Amino acid sequence: MAITDGRNGYGWLSIVLHWSGAALVVALFLIGEQLEELPRGPERTETLALHVSLGASAFLFLAGRVLWRLVQGEPTPPAQPRVFMLMSRLVQWALLAAIATLILSGPFIQWTAGRDVEVFGLFAIPGMLPRLETAHDVLEEVHEFASHALIPLVALHVLGALKHLVIDRDGTFWRILRPARRPSA
């Protein structure tokens, strides 16, 4: 089983980065939704600290995934009508754009509030900005919009995967679950 990607599928590293990133995005979304319901106080402060720490961790997975994809390239996409190829690419890029927006706006929300980005109480990424209330409010709106854009994008991504599993039966669904085998010499 391959660590690196091949023409016919993903290696272990891509699979781990994909599912780790997916789990972090789901956790961050659920925690973010919970944050909106909590009144100011110790519970909200602790939940926000967890959200910020996980967001900082998610940045590493996203950056790692993007860099790995640039180094590895993409496995050969399945043959399908052009409209599906276009939709697939649009959804993938929109998902990455929404996630990148969240990962980048998150720290700036902290910094424009005059706070450092604390990561699990282990270290802090200091803010280089003074308190900027208007920028902070705009960034919070952008962050919320991007987080809610994830819902239809993830739904389309999952529907596409299910299309490959149930309708096309072309093996594409399994590529992100099972690492590609090394070609025999």
Secondary structure in CASP SS format (residue, H / E / C, confidence):
PFRMAT SS
TARGET T0000
AUTHOR 0000-0000-0000
METHOD secondary structure of the structure
MODEL  1
M C 1.00
A C 1.00
I C 1.00
T C 1.00
D C 1.00
G E 1.00
R C 1.00
N C 1.00
G E 1.00
Y C 1.00
G C 1.00
W H 1.00
L H 1.00
S H 1.00
I H 1.00
V H 1.00
L H 1.00
H H 1.00
W H 1.00
S H 1.00
G H 1.00
A H 1.00
A H 1.00
L H 1.00
V H 1.00
V H 1.00
A H 1.00
L H 1.00
F H 1.00
L H 1.00
I H 1.00
G H 1.00
E H 1.00
Q H 1.00
L H 1.00
E H 1.00
E H 1.00
L C 1.00
P C 1.00
R C 1.00
G C 1.00
P H 1.00
E H 1.00
R H 1.00
T H 1.00
E H 1.00
T H 1.00
L H 1.00
A H 1.00
L H 1.00
H H 1.00
V H 1.00
S H 1.00
L H 1.00
G H 1.00
A H 1.00
S H 1.00
A H 1.00
F H 1.00
L H 1.00
F H 1.00
L H 1.00
A H 1.00
G H 1.00
R H 1.00
V H 1.00
L H 1.00
W H 1.00
R H 1.00
L H 1.00
V H 1.00
Q H 1.00
G C 1.00
E C 1.00
P C 1.00
T C 1.00
P C 1.00
P C 1.00
A C 1.00
Q C 1.00
P C 1.00
R H 1.00
V H 1.00
F H 1.00
M H 1.00
L H 1.00
M H 1.00
S H 1.00
R H 1.00
L H 1.00
V H 1.00
Q H 1.00
W H 1.00
A H 1.00
L H 1.00
L H 1.00
A H 1.00
A H 1.00
I H 1.00
A H 1.00
T H 1.00
L H 1.00
I H 1.00
L H 1.00
S H 1.00
G H 1.00
P H 1.00
F H 1.00
I H 1.00
Q H 1.00
W H 1.00
T H 1.00
A C 1.00
G C 1.00
R C 1.00
D C 1.00
V E 1.00
E E 1.00
V E 1.00
F C 1.00
G C 1.00
L C 1.00
F E 1.00
A E 1.00
I E 1.00
P C 1.00
G C 1.00
M C 1.00
L C 1.00
P C 1.00
R C 1.00
L C 1.00
E H 1.00
T H 1.00
A H 1.00
H H 1.00
D H 1.00
V H 1.00
L H 1.00
E H 1.00
E H 1.00
V H 1.00
H H 1.00
E H 1.00
F H 1.00
A H 1.00
S H 1.00
H H 1.00
A H 1.00
L H 1.00
I H 1.00
P H 1.00
L H 1.00
V H 1.00
A H 1.00
L H 1.00
H H 1.00
V H 1.00
L H 1.00
G H 1.00
A H 1.00
L H 1.00
K H 1.00
H H 1.00
L H 1.00
V H 1.00
I H 1.00
D H 1.00
R C 1.00
D C 1.00
G C 1.00
T H 1.00
F H 1.00
W H 1.00
R H 1.00
I C 1.00
L C 1.00
R C 1.00
P C 1.00
A C 1.00
R C 1.00
R C 1.00
P C 1.00
S C 1.00
A C 1.00
END
